[in-house]
Amino acid sequence: MAVVKKKSEVIPMKQESKEIGSFEGYIRNITVFFNSPELSDVTLKVGTKRFYAHKFVLAVNSEVFRAMFSESDWMESKQKAVSLEETDECSEVFGEFLKFLYSGRVTVNNDNLVALYRLADKYNVRGLHVSCEQFIRERIDATDFNAAISWLSFAEEYQLHAIVQRLYDVLRINFQKVVSCPKWPSLQLAQICNLLDTWKIVVEDEYTVYQGVLKWINAELRRHGKKKPPENIFDPLRYIRPAHLTPDQLISMERSSASFSDEYRQSVHTLLYEGFKYQTLRQIDRYSAEFSSPRYHPRIYTNTAYCGTNNMSNGSGVNYPISIGSKKRNESGQNWTITPTLQQVSQKPLTTDNEVFQAFSISPKISEDNYFTYNVTTTTQPDWYYQMAIICYDPQNQNDVLHVVTSDGKVPSTKKITMTSPANFSGSCTLKAECVIHVWN
């Protein structure tokens, strides 16, 4: 009897698709050709060094190399050996730069960063460009003012605006040390003026600012020697705020100008006039508007004559209320400097004895990753505005600085704001906190 075979039933498979592959393996395959004569179609000559290269790899990663090797009006497109003119610092790291084009990776540090960035900018290698900027942003330490000085000119040259602003912030909160460091005289005139053109400088007093400017001017005069110095060399003096110099400090300033040129003495005499005018007329009402301009606002002075202090212990997740306990009126009649005290018991803001200015309540919280966040509320009248700066640091180690300031714009008194410190703190020591608040209507 014949066996009848049943036709097998075909079950359709579910249609699925998935992109597969090994990107890492592909990169490894490209990397092996770095500086290899195998299939090399161009040699790059940089100073005394020679590099085997492949036009396709260079063109894929650099728009400049793509134009160089594909457009006929570039003489390099027809050459087997191409000479590249680079500075000494760029020649030194050109091999590392070239390897990035093959592997997409490079080891960067403070020594080679600037040169690599310059090469990335020159040859329009966007990936390296972005990576270098990210490296700088991640390593801007709120305490490393020496690195900030080193990077500032570079960041300004390439218009890295966000980085430039952060570098200036580092210099301002460390100003007391910046003016004493060997790199201070290396700052350019425009940088000195930009640095001083704000109230957000953390410094003992205004006389320290003047001494720093005087030190910079002396260094510039020595550098020019017998040559005539630039006409605007004394411009930084215009950013001194003589209203916050004591009479003794004003007299000392006048005496220190005796050995300088007529132009310098004239600049100092203008400051002396402004300072003594403020000392003499500050209590007269008709001058209150003039003395309330930004030029008369105090900076973040750490001298005990300007701010009250107390201790605040570090502890993750613990809320430390800060309340305003007293006030010190700026005698212009319009501007106020509030002297805070730190309290770790009372949850209610204290009230001053002024009928217009009621209270500030500042509640700092320490997050799990040790960042300070300050929630600020006020009960002042709605037509008042304020600026605020809070400095928190370890008095035993001045390098551990945490600071936060409001923006340059005036904050309406009715607006609740949150300020977060730009750096975190992981120590277990006792911190010292200082606060300066400017209030005006």
TORROBA-883086 format. One record per residue (C-alpha): residue number from 1; residue in one letter; x, y, z. Coordinates in nm, 4 decimals, always signed. Layout:
<recs>
(NUM, 'A', (X, Y, Z))
...
</recs>
This chain:
<recs>
(1, 'M', (+0.0000, +0.0000, +0.0000))
(2, 'A', (+0.1400, +0.3357, -0.1038))
(3, 'V', (+0.2184, +0.5927, +0.1676))
(4, 'V', (+0.0693, +0.9307, +0.1086))
(5, 'K', (+0.2954, +1.2078, +0.2277))
(6, 'K', (+0.1339, +1.5108, +0.3731))
(7, 'K', (+0.2484, +1.8436, +0.2421))
(8, 'S', (+0.4388, +2.0200, +0.5198))
(9, 'E', (+0.2745, +2.3341, +0.6471))
(10, 'V', (+0.4884, +2.6467, +0.6213))
(11, 'I', (+0.4479, +2.8763, +0.9191))
(12, 'P', (+0.5398, +3.2324, +0.8223))
(13, 'M', (+0.8087, +3.3889, +1.0409))
(14, 'K', (+0.7456, +3.7206, +1.2105))
(15, 'Q', (+0.9235, +3.9919, +1.0199))
(16, 'E', (+1.1906, +4.1542, +1.2378))
(17, 'S', (+1.4736, +4.3877, +1.1546))
(18, 'K', (+1.7673, +4.5088, +1.3604))
(19, 'E', (+2.0724, +4.7071, +1.2773))
(20, 'I', (+2.3816, +4.5076, +1.3703))
(21, 'G', (+2.7512, +4.5681, +1.3512))
(22, 'S', (+3.0521, +4.6759, +1.5519))
(23, 'F', (+3.1332, +5.0431, +1.5479))
(24, 'E', (+3.4308, +4.9833, +1.7751))
(25, 'G', (+3.5644, +4.7209, +1.5367))
(26, 'Y', (+3.5249, +4.9554, +1.2424))
(27, 'I', (+3.7210, +5.2279, +1.4220))
(28, 'R', (+3.9939, +4.9801, +1.5121))
(29, 'N', (+4.0247, +4.8836, +1.1469))
(30, 'I', (+4.0721, +5.2494, +1.0493))
(31, 'T', (+4.3100, +5.3251, +1.3361))
(32, 'V', (+4.5681, +5.0683, +1.2215))
(33, 'F', (+4.6343, +5.2859, +0.9171))
(34, 'F', (+4.7460, +5.5832, +1.1291))
(35, 'N', (+5.0934, +5.6912, +1.0114))
(36, 'S', (+5.1181, +5.3723, +0.8045))
(37, 'P', (+5.2751, +5.3666, +0.4553))
(38, 'E', (+5.0205, +5.0994, +0.3537))
(39, 'L', (+4.7844, +5.2570, +0.0976))
(40, 'S', (+4.9143, +5.6006, +0.1937))
(41, 'D', (+4.8596, +5.8547, -0.0837))
(42, 'V', (+4.9997, +6.1686, +0.0807))
(43, 'T', (+5.2797, +6.2584, +0.3211))
(44, 'L', (+5.2306, +6.5460, +0.5637))
(45, 'K', (+5.5429, +6.7420, +0.6533))
(46, 'V', (+5.5147, +6.9333, +0.9816))
(47, 'G', (+5.8403, +7.0906, +1.0894))
(48, 'T', (+6.0979, +6.8109, +1.0997))
(49, 'K', (+5.8329, +6.5392, +1.1284))
(50, 'R', (+5.6795, +6.3299, +0.8487))
(51, 'F', (+5.3442, +6.1521, +0.8683))
(52, 'Y', (+5.2024, +5.8952, +0.6267))
(53, 'A', (+4.8388, +5.9829, +0.5665))
(54, 'H', (+4.5362, +5.8879, +0.3584))
(55, 'K', (+4.3439, +6.1625, +0.1840))
(56, 'F', (+4.0080, +5.9927, +0.2289))
(57, 'V', (+4.0457, +5.9721, +0.6083))
(58, 'L', (+4.1608, +6.3333, +0.6295))
(59, 'A', (+3.8821, +6.4590, +0.4050))
(60, 'V', (+3.6079, +6.2722, +0.5912))
(61, 'N', (+3.7043, +6.4339, +0.9221))
(62, 'S', (+3.8177, +6.7805, +0.8136))
(63, 'E', (+3.6462, +7.0212, +0.5763))
(64, 'V', (+3.9779, +7.1988, +0.5240))
(65, 'F', (+4.1559, +6.8805, +0.4181))
(66, 'R', (+3.8575, +6.7909, +0.1991))
(67, 'A', (+3.8886, +7.1199, +0.0108))
(68, 'M', (+4.2660, +7.0904, +0.0002))
(69, 'F', (+4.2650, +6.7500, -0.1694))
(70, 'S', (+3.9510, +6.7721, -0.3863))
(71, 'E', (+3.9495, +7.1232, -0.5293))
(72, 'S', (+4.1781, +7.1830, -0.8246))
(73, 'D', (+4.2660, +7.5406, -0.7310))
(74, 'W', (+4.4524, +7.4064, -0.4276))
(75, 'M', (+4.8051, +7.3143, -0.5347))
(76, 'E', (+4.8144, +7.0547, -0.2551))
(77, 'S', (+4.5521, +6.8501, -0.4413))
(78, 'K', (+4.8189, +6.7403, -0.6884))
(79, 'Q', (+5.1067, +6.6920, -0.4462))
(80, 'K', (+5.2243, +6.3664, -0.2917))
(81, 'A', (+5.3955, +6.5510, -0.0064))
(82, 'V', (+5.2294, +6.8491, +0.1594))
(83, 'S', (+5.4078, +7.0919, +0.3915))
(84, 'L', (+5.1944, +7.2358, +0.6697))
(85, 'E', (+5.3042, +7.5518, +0.8498))
(86, 'E', (+5.2331, +7.5197, +1.2222))
(87, 'T', (+5.3521, +7.6960, +1.5355))
(88, 'D', (+5.6015, +7.5132, +1.7544))
(89, 'E', (+5.3346, +7.4190, +2.0103))
(90, 'C', (+5.1026, +7.2856, +1.7382))
(91, 'S', (+5.3856, +7.0975, +1.5642))
(92, 'E', (+5.4595, +6.9259, +1.8947))
(93, 'V', (+5.1095, +6.7757, +1.9193))
(94, 'F', (+5.0322, +6.7315, +1.5481))
(95, 'G', (+5.0777, +6.3543, +1.5710))
(96, 'E', (+4.8144, +6.3376, +1.8457))
(97, 'F', (+4.5835, +6.5564, +1.6366))
(98, 'L', (+4.6311, +6.3345, +1.3308))
(99, 'K', (+4.5633, +6.0210, +1.5329))
(100, 'F', (+4.2302, +6.1697, +1.6390))
(101, 'L', (+4.1280, +6.1823, +1.2717))
(102, 'Y', (+4.1857, +5.8058, +1.2498))
(103, 'S', (+4.0585, +5.6936, +1.5884))
(104, 'G', (+3.8249, +5.9653, +1.7139))
(105, 'R', (+4.0119, +5.9700, +2.0449))
(106, 'V', (+4.3030, +6.1622, +2.1933))
(107, 'T', (+4.4513, +6.2036, +2.5407))
(108, 'V', (+4.4206, +6.5684, +2.6391))
(109, 'N', (+4.5689, +6.7497, +2.9378))
(110, 'N', (+4.6438, +7.1052, +3.0472))
(111, 'D', (+4.9712, +7.1019, +2.8533))
(112, 'N', (+4.8413, +7.0048, +2.5088))
(113, 'L', (+4.4838, +7.1350, +2.5264))
(114, 'V', (+4.5382, +7.4782, +2.3703))
(115, 'A', (+4.7503, +7.3441, +2.0822))
(116, 'L', (+4.4994, +7.0696, +2.0021))
(117, 'Y', (+4.2148, +7.3208, +2.0065))
(118, 'R', (+4.4033, +7.5516, +1.7711))
(119, 'L', (+4.4562, +7.2660, +1.5251))
(120, 'A', (+4.0906, +7.1608, +1.5537))
(121, 'D', (+3.9867, +7.5179, +1.4795))
(122, 'K', (+4.2306, +7.5628, +1.1908))
(123, 'Y', (+4.1292, +7.2403, +1.0143))
(124, 'N', (+3.7633, +7.2563, +1.1217))
(125, 'V', (+3.7550, +6.9250, +1.3066))
(126, 'R', (+3.4265, +6.9731, +1.4860))
(127, 'G', (+3.4452, +6.6625, +1.7064))
(128, 'L', (+3.7789, +6.7598, +1.8594))
(129, 'H', (+3.6649, +7.1211, +1.8836))
(130, 'V', (+3.3650, +7.0259, +2.0972))
(131, 'S', (+3.5591, +6.7748, +2.3073))
(132, 'C', (+3.8246, +7.0329, +2.4004))
(133, 'E', (+3.5600, +7.2841, +2.5049))
(134, 'Q', (+3.3902, +7.0186, +2.7171))
(135, 'F', (+3.7246, +6.9319, +2.8786))
(136, 'I', (+3.7719, +7.2958, +2.9801))
(137, 'R', (+3.4184, +7.3339, +3.1162))
(138, 'E', (+3.4507, +7.0201, +3.3286))
(139, 'R', (+3.7798, +7.1330, +3.4767))
(140, 'I', (+3.7102, +7.4922, +3.5624))
(141, 'D', (+3.7669, +7.4695, +3.9355))
(142, 'A', (+3.6189, +7.7467, +4.1469))
(143, 'T', (+3.9489, +7.7607, +4.3377))
(144, 'D', (+4.2100, +7.7207, +4.0622))
(145, 'F', (+4.2673, +8.0843, +3.9716))
(146, 'N', (+4.6088, +8.0094, +3.8183))
(147, 'A', (+4.4475, +7.7870, +3.5545))
(148, 'A', (+4.1785, +8.0509, +3.5004))
(149, 'I', (+4.4442, +8.3110, +3.4204))
(150, 'S', (+4.6219, +8.0685, +3.1867))
(151, 'W', (+4.3049, +7.9862, +2.9910))
(152, 'L', (+4.1465, +8.3316, +2.9819))
(153, 'S', (+4.3262, +8.4796, +2.6786))
(154, 'F', (+4.2766, +8.1583, +2.4827))
(155, 'A', (+3.9039, +8.1457, +2.5631))
(156, 'E', (+3.8602, +8.5119, +2.4672))
(157, 'E', (+4.0536, +8.4656, +2.1430))
(158, 'Y', (+3.8134, +8.1928, +2.0300))
(159, 'Q', (+3.5060, +8.3685, +2.1720))
(160, 'L', (+3.4093, +8.0883, +2.4079))
(161, 'H', (+3.1704, +8.3224, +2.5853))
(162, 'A', (+3.0291, +8.0841, +2.8464))
(163, 'I', (+3.3780, +7.9660, +2.9421))
(164, 'V', (+3.5108, +8.3227, +2.9528))
(165, 'Q', (+3.2345, +8.4200, +3.1953))
(166, 'R', (+3.3119, +8.1256, +3.4245))
(167, 'L', (+3.6839, +8.2066, +3.4214))
(168, 'Y', (+3.6141, +8.5659, +3.5218))
(169, 'D', (+3.3899, +8.4356, +3.8004))
(170, 'V', (+3.6778, +8.2231, +3.9323))
(171, 'L', (+3.9111, +8.5232, +3.9304))
(172, 'R', (+3.6562, +8.7446, +4.1061))
(173, 'I', (+3.5778, +8.5084, +4.3923))
(174, 'N', (+3.9509, +8.4476, +4.4462))
(175, 'F', (+4.0483, +8.8115, +4.3907))
(176, 'Q', (+4.2302, +8.8439, +4.7224))
(177, 'K', (+4.4749, +8.5739, +4.6108))
(178, 'V', (+4.4759, +8.6631, +4.2423))
(179, 'V', (+4.6284, +9.0083, +4.3007))
(180, 'S', (+4.9097, +8.8464, +4.5007))
(181, 'C', (+4.9984, +8.5680, +4.2576))
(182, 'P', (+5.2886, +8.5920, +4.0073))
(183, 'K', (+5.0504, +8.5681, +3.7100))
(184, 'W', (+4.8538, +8.8829, +3.8025))
(185, 'P', (+5.0784, +9.1198, +3.6001))
(186, 'S', (+5.0388, +8.8941, +3.2927))
(187, 'L', (+4.6726, +8.9894, +3.2526))
(188, 'Q', (+4.6022, +9.2261, +2.9649))
(189, 'L', (+4.4636, +9.5761, +3.0083))
(190, 'A', (+4.1168, +9.4858, +2.8778))
(191, 'Q', (+4.1076, +9.1820, +3.1065))
(192, 'I', (+4.1887, +9.3923, +3.4132))
(193, 'C', (+3.9111, +9.6370, +3.3241))
(194, 'N', (+3.6584, +9.3590, +3.2587))
(195, 'L', (+3.7531, +9.1926, +3.5849))
(196, 'L', (+3.6985, +9.5082, +3.7904))
(197, 'D', (+3.3801, +9.6278, +3.6194))
(198, 'T', (+3.1394, +9.4583, +3.8614))
(199, 'W', (+3.0387, +9.4435, +4.2250))
(200, 'K', (+3.0896, +9.0637, +4.2311))
(201, 'I', (+3.4508, +9.0748, +4.3492))
(202, 'V', (+3.5232, +8.8934, +4.6749))
(203, 'V', (+3.7909, +9.0999, +4.8467))
(204, 'E', (+3.8753, +9.2263, +5.1923))
(205, 'D', (+3.8153, +9.5919, +5.1075))
(206, 'E', (+3.8357, +9.8408, +4.8205))
(207, 'Y', (+4.1885, +9.9444, +4.9123))
(208, 'T', (+4.3036, +9.5928, +4.8239))
(209, 'V', (+4.1555, +9.6459, +4.4772))
(210, 'Y', (+4.3501, +9.9714, +4.4439))
(211, 'Q', (+4.6739, +9.8044, +4.5558))
(212, 'G', (+4.6215, +9.5315, +4.2971))
(213, 'V', (+4.5713, +9.7887, +4.0214))
(214, 'L', (+4.8807, +9.9789, +4.1350))
(215, 'K', (+5.0848, +9.6567, +4.1279))
(216, 'W', (+4.9673, +9.5826, +3.7723))
(217, 'I', (+5.0468, +9.9369, +3.6519))
(218, 'N', (+5.3965, +9.9221, +3.8026))
(219, 'A', (+5.4608, +9.5907, +3.6269))
(220, 'E', (+5.3465, +9.7404, +3.2948))
(221, 'L', (+5.5732, +10.0443, +3.3380))
(222, 'R', (+5.8708, +9.8182, +3.4105))
(223, 'R', (+5.7896, +9.6056, +3.1072))
(224, 'H', (+5.7961, +9.9071, +2.8757))
(225, 'G', (+6.1147, +10.0409, +3.0329))
(226, 'K', (+6.2211, +10.3701, +2.8753))
(227, 'K', (+5.9628, +10.3352, +2.5996))
(228, 'K', (+5.6481, +10.5425, +2.6295))
(229, 'P', (+5.3712, +10.3259, +2.7785))
(230, 'P', (+5.0287, +10.3005, +2.6126))
(231, 'E', (+4.8059, +10.6025, +2.6667))
(232, 'N', (+4.5356, +10.3939, +2.8321))
(233, 'I', (+4.7660, +10.2173, +3.0788))
(234, 'F', (+4.5957, +10.3980, +3.3704))
(235, 'D', (+4.2421, +10.3008, +3.2636))
(236, 'P', (+4.2020, +10.0393, +3.5423))
(237, 'L', (+4.2033, +10.3245, +3.7958))
(238, 'R', (+3.8613, +10.4264, +3.6624))
(239, 'Y', (+3.7155, +10.1069, +3.8113))
(240, 'I', (+3.8243, +10.1810, +4.1671))
(241, 'R', (+3.5251, +10.2657, +4.3911))
(242, 'P', (+3.6623, +10.5443, +4.6139))
(243, 'A', (+3.3341, +10.5825, +4.8027))
(244, 'H', (+3.4330, +10.2667, +4.9917))
(245, 'L', (+3.7795, +10.3855, +5.0865))
(246, 'T', (+3.8316, +10.5280, +5.4333))
(247, 'P', (+3.9777, +10.8804, +5.4709))
(248, 'D', (+4.3100, +10.7265, +5.5786))
(249, 'Q', (+4.3139, +10.5064, +5.2693))
(250, 'L', (+4.2382, +10.8038, +5.0445))
(251, 'I', (+4.5300, +10.9947, +5.1957))
(252, 'S', (+4.7557, +10.6909, +5.1485))
(253, 'M', (+4.6475, +10.6754, +4.7841))
(254, 'E', (+4.7427, +11.0398, +4.7356))
(255, 'R', (+5.0865, +10.9858, +4.8900))
(256, 'S', (+5.1534, +10.6786, +4.6729))
(257, 'S', (+5.0937, +10.8823, +4.3575))
(258, 'A', (+5.3718, +11.1319, +4.4235))
(259, 'S', (+5.6392, +10.9416, +4.2295))
(260, 'F', (+5.4243, +10.8810, +3.9213))
(261, 'S', (+5.3574, +11.0774, +3.6045))
(262, 'D', (+5.1244, +11.3755, +3.5822))
(263, 'E', (+4.8672, +11.1618, +3.4017))
(264, 'Y', (+4.8649, +10.9056, +3.6826))
(265, 'R', (+4.8393, +11.1733, +3.9507))
(266, 'Q', (+4.5504, +11.3319, +3.7630))
(267, 'S', (+4.3658, +10.9976, +3.7610))
(268, 'V', (+4.4267, +10.9545, +4.1341))
(269, 'H', (+4.3167, +11.3112, +4.2103))
(270, 'T', (+3.9884, +11.2404, +4.0282))
(271, 'L', (+3.9356, +10.9408, +4.2576))
(272, 'L', (+4.0299, +11.1449, +4.5642))
(273, 'Y', (+3.7781, +11.4130, +4.4702))
(274, 'E', (+3.5071, +11.1514, +4.4280))
(275, 'G', (+3.5943, +10.9788, +4.7551))
(276, 'F', (+3.6125, +11.2938, +4.9678))
(277, 'K', (+3.2960, +11.4265, +4.8016))
(278, 'Y', (+3.1137, +11.1124, +4.9111))
(279, 'Q', (+3.2574, +11.1342, +5.2633))
(280, 'T', (+3.1464, +11.4982, +5.2902))
(281, 'L', (+2.8071, +11.5017, +5.1143))
(282, 'R', (+2.6692, +11.1498, +5.1617))
(283, 'Q', (+2.4127, +11.2603, +5.4210))
(284, 'I', (+2.2697, +11.5408, +5.2096))
(285, 'D', (+1.9440, +11.4350, +5.0440))
(286, 'R', (+1.9954, +11.6065, +4.7094))
(287, 'Y', (+2.3021, +11.3852, +4.6440))
(288, 'S', (+2.1223, +11.0595, +4.7228))
(289, 'A', (+2.0400, +10.9833, +4.3574))
(290, 'E', (+2.4019, +11.0329, +4.2473))
(291, 'F', (+2.5344, +10.8179, +4.5302))
(292, 'S', (+2.2870, +10.5394, +4.4467))
(293, 'S', (+2.4354, +10.4704, +4.1006))
(294, 'P', (+2.6068, +10.1309, +4.0439))
(295, 'R', (+2.9481, +10.2924, +4.0851))
(296, 'Y', (+2.8708, +10.3468, +4.4521))
(297, 'H', (+2.7529, +9.9919, +4.5187))
(298, 'P', (+2.9857, +9.8008, +4.7514))
(299, 'R', (+3.1643, +9.4909, +4.6301))
(300, 'I', (+3.1632, +9.1640, +4.8285))
(301, 'Y', (+3.3935, +9.2869, +5.1034))
(302, 'T', (+3.4952, +9.0228, +5.3564))
(303, 'N', (+3.6267, +9.2688, +5.6128))
(304, 'T', (+3.4232, +9.2310, +5.9322))
(305, 'A', (+3.3212, +9.5955, +5.9004))
(306, 'Y', (+3.1023, +9.4945, +5.6068))
(307, 'C', (+2.9534, +9.1530, +5.6885))
(308, 'G', (+2.8563, +8.9369, +5.9814))
(309, 'T', (+2.9652, +8.5726, +5.9953))
(310, 'N', (+2.8922, +8.2554, +6.1830))
(311, 'N', (+2.9597, +7.8865, +6.1461))
(312, 'M', (+2.7605, +7.6341, +5.9459))
(313, 'S', (+2.8430, +7.2646, +5.9627))
(314, 'N', (+2.8387, +7.0506, +5.6492))
(315, 'G', (+2.5847, +6.7681, +5.6468))
(316, 'S', (+2.4184, +6.6117, +5.3462))
(317, 'G', (+2.0469, +6.6854, +5.3223))
(318, 'V', (+2.0360, +6.9115, +5.6285))
(319, 'N', (+1.8553, +7.2441, +5.6031))
(320, 'Y', (+2.0309, +7.5456, +5.7529))
(321, 'P', (+1.8054, +7.8523, +5.7678))
(322, 'I', (+1.9861, +8.1838, +5.7326))
(323, 'S', (+1.7976, +8.4878, +5.8572))
(324, 'I', (+1.8851, +8.8535, +5.8442))
(325, 'G', (+1.9555, +8.9636, +6.1978))
(326, 'S', (+2.0696, +9.3211, +6.1542))
(327, 'K', (+2.1303, +9.5822, +5.8885))
(328, 'K', (+2.3931, +9.8379, +5.8047))
(329, 'R', (+2.2674, +10.1323, +5.6067))
(330, 'N', (+2.4779, +10.2716, +5.3262))
(331, 'E', (+2.4715, +10.6384, +5.4103))
(332, 'S', (+2.3754, +10.7448, +5.0601))
(333, 'G', (+2.0185, +10.7151, +5.1810))
(334, 'Q', (+1.9056, +10.4847, +4.8990))
(335, 'N', (+2.1420, +10.1859, +4.8955))
(336, 'W', (+2.1536, +9.9298, +5.1749))
(337, 'T', (+2.4054, +9.6687, +5.2824))
(338, 'I', (+2.2502, +9.4000, +5.4984))
(339, 'T', (+2.4654, +9.2289, +5.7605))
(340, 'P', (+2.3419, +8.8702, +5.8014))
(341, 'T', (+2.3784, +8.6277, +6.0866))
(342, 'L', (+2.3490, +8.2535, +6.0398))
(343, 'Q', (+2.1057, +8.0758, +6.2676))
(344, 'Q', (+2.0570, +7.7015, +6.2946))
(345, 'V', (+1.7500, +7.7070, +6.5194))
(346, 'S', (+1.4908, +7.9639, +6.4190))
(347, 'Q', (+1.2834, +7.8800, +6.1117))
(348, 'K', (+1.1274, +8.2274, +6.0987))
(349, 'P', (+1.2955, +8.5262, +5.9326))
(350, 'L', (+1.3848, +8.8056, +6.1690))
(351, 'T', (+1.2630, +9.1586, +6.1043))
(352, 'T', (+1.4716, +9.4725, +6.0877))
(353, 'D', (+1.3632, +9.7991, +6.2429))
(354, 'N', (+1.3053, +9.9717, +5.9082))
(355, 'E', (+0.9451, +10.0176, +5.7968))
(356, 'V', (+1.0295, +9.9645, +5.4270))
(357, 'F', (+1.2774, +9.6828, +5.4450))
(358, 'Q', (+1.1206, +9.3960, +5.6361))
(359, 'A', (+1.3306, +9.0795, +5.6006))
(360, 'F', (+1.5169, +8.8367, +5.3810))
(361, 'S', (+1.4803, +8.4669, +5.4436))
(362, 'I', (+1.7629, +8.2570, +5.2970))
(363, 'S', (+1.7341, +7.8797, +5.3397))
(364, 'P', (+2.0312, +7.6786, +5.2126))
(365, 'K', (+1.9973, +7.3067, +5.1501))
(366, 'I', (+2.2792, +7.0640, +5.0858))
(367, 'S', (+2.1940, +6.8109, +4.8159))
(368, 'E', (+2.3063, +6.4493, +4.8145))
(369, 'D', (+2.5953, +6.5422, +4.5840))
(370, 'N', (+2.6934, +6.8273, +4.8195))
(371, 'Y', (+2.5773, +7.1250, +4.6162))
(372, 'F', (+2.4334, +7.4169, +4.8104))
(373, 'T', (+2.0975, +7.5516, +4.6948))
(374, 'Y', (+1.9696, +7.8760, +4.8440))
(375, 'N', (+1.5986, +7.9523, +4.8366))
(376, 'V', (+1.5487, +8.3239, +4.8852))
(377, 'T', (+1.2234, +8.4960, +4.9745))
(378, 'T', (+1.1610, +8.8530, +5.0866))
(379, 'T', (+0.8857, +9.0560, +5.2453))
(380, 'T', (+0.9994, +9.3946, +5.1209))
(381, 'Q', (+0.7724, +9.6352, +4.9389))
(382, 'P', (+0.7040, +9.5405, +4.5741))
(383, 'D', (+0.8883, +9.8394, +4.4255))
(384, 'W', (+1.2233, +9.7406, +4.5760))
(385, 'Y', (+1.5018, +9.5420, +4.4094))
(386, 'Y', (+1.8066, +9.3584, +4.5342))
(387, 'Q', (+2.1313, +9.1834, +4.4466))
(388, 'M', (+2.2854, +8.9189, +4.6672))
(389, 'A', (+2.6105, +8.7302, +4.7119))
(390, 'I', (+2.6704, +8.4399, +4.9486))
(391, 'I', (+3.0194, +8.3050, +5.0124))
(392, 'C', (+3.0708, +7.9786, +5.1953))
(393, 'Y', (+3.4173, +7.8387, +5.2626))
(394, 'D', (+3.6374, +7.6480, +5.5022))
(395, 'P', (+3.8298, +7.9019, +5.7105))
(396, 'Q', (+4.1108, +7.6491, +5.7545))
(397, 'N', (+4.1470, +7.5971, +5.3795))
(398, 'Q', (+4.0645, +7.9084, +5.1806))
(399, 'N', (+4.0738, +7.7093, +4.8546))
(400, 'D', (+3.7435, +7.5365, +4.9301))
(401, 'V', (+3.5228, +7.8251, +4.8206))
(402, 'L', (+3.1538, +7.7949, +4.7438))
(403, 'H', (+2.9834, +8.1051, +4.6208))
(404, 'V', (+2.6616, +8.2104, +4.4601))
(405, 'V', (+2.5420, +8.5463, +4.3347))
(406, 'T', (+2.2324, +8.6819, +4.1712))
(407, 'S', (+2.2530, +8.8047, +3.8138))
(408, 'D', (+2.3744, +9.1544, +3.7333))
(409, 'G', (+2.0138, +9.2604, +3.6803))
(410, 'K', (+1.8102, +9.3768, +3.9751))
(411, 'V', (+1.5857, +9.1085, +4.1232))
(412, 'P', (+1.2350, +9.2317, +4.2119))
(413, 'S', (+1.1753, +9.1979, +4.5834))
(414, 'T', (+0.8506, +9.0086, +4.5214))
(415, 'K', (+1.0231, +8.7359, +4.3202))
(416, 'K', (+1.1284, +8.4110, +4.4871))
(417, 'I', (+1.4588, +8.2853, +4.3513))
(418, 'T', (+1.6792, +7.9789, +4.3846))
(419, 'M', (+2.0568, +8.0091, +4.3602))
(420, 'T', (+2.2807, +7.7039, +4.3266))
(421, 'S', (+2.6519, +7.7037, +4.4020))
(422, 'P', (+2.8728, +7.6375, +4.0960))
(423, 'A', (+3.0874, +7.3851, +4.2856))
(424, 'N', (+3.0194, +7.1119, +4.5372))
(425, 'F', (+3.1798, +7.0453, +4.8731))
(426, 'S', (+3.2448, +6.6974, +5.0071))
(427, 'G', (+3.4384, +6.7746, +5.3246))
(428, 'S', (+3.3186, +6.7270, +5.6798))
(429, 'C', (+3.4694, +7.0409, +5.8329))
(430, 'T', (+3.2949, +7.3504, +5.9650))
(431, 'L', (+3.2199, +7.6110, +5.7003))
(432, 'K', (+3.2195, +7.9866, +5.7307))
(433, 'A', (+2.9439, +8.1748, +5.5481))
(434, 'E', (+2.9230, +8.5416, +5.4558))
(435, 'C', (+2.6448, +8.7287, +5.2798))
(436, 'V', (+2.6244, +9.0691, +5.1151))
(437, 'I', (+2.2914, +9.2072, +4.9977))
(438, 'H', (+2.2355, +9.5319, +4.8102))
(439, 'V', (+1.8821, +9.6714, +4.8213))
(440, 'W', (+1.7462, +9.9850, +4.6543))
(441, 'N', (+1.4246, +10.1295, +4.5201))
</recs>
